[in-house]
Amino acid sequence: MWSARMKRSSTLNAAVTPIAERLNGTVINVHALGAIVRLDDGELVAAPFADVLAHRSAYLASLERRRPVRFERTSEQDAARRPTLRLVPDDEPSDRAASEPTAAPIVLHDDAFESRMSEYLRSTQEWAPADEAEPADRHFLRKKRRAAQFKP
């Protein structure tokens, strides 16, 4: 019996080779024990506190902007251990920059849109006749007349 225990503990303590894969994921929560990351395949994985502490600004930027970040998931061959996740710093080579499309700059002022909007607002001025009360006032007066019908 003692030899069986020794054999089992030696297999648990044996060196296992890690298997690493790089994935994109978005940080959905940063907390006191680390962070929660939603990978592109939908899986939720916990990032350890040490990695969050080392790359806190990148984790918070991903959380605030909801932008994917490159992670490396290390799975041990031993099935008893959960996979660990660590952020891949930007200075390490990755193919993320090649996969992200370049977006056109955001236009804050569009003359064509502004002219269409002012034309629409001018057309809505005709909806409310100038010689009558405002719609809210007409509603209130109708309500008041109806309430007067039910007075004893």
ABEGO torsion letter per residue (X at the ends): XAAAAAAAAAAAABBBBBBBBBBBBBBABBBAAEBBBBBAAGBBBBBBAAAAAAAAAAAAAAAAAGBBBBBBBBBBABAABBBBBBBBBAABBBAAAAABBBBBBBBABBAAAAAAAAAAAAAAAAABBAABBBAAAAAAAAAAAAAAAABX
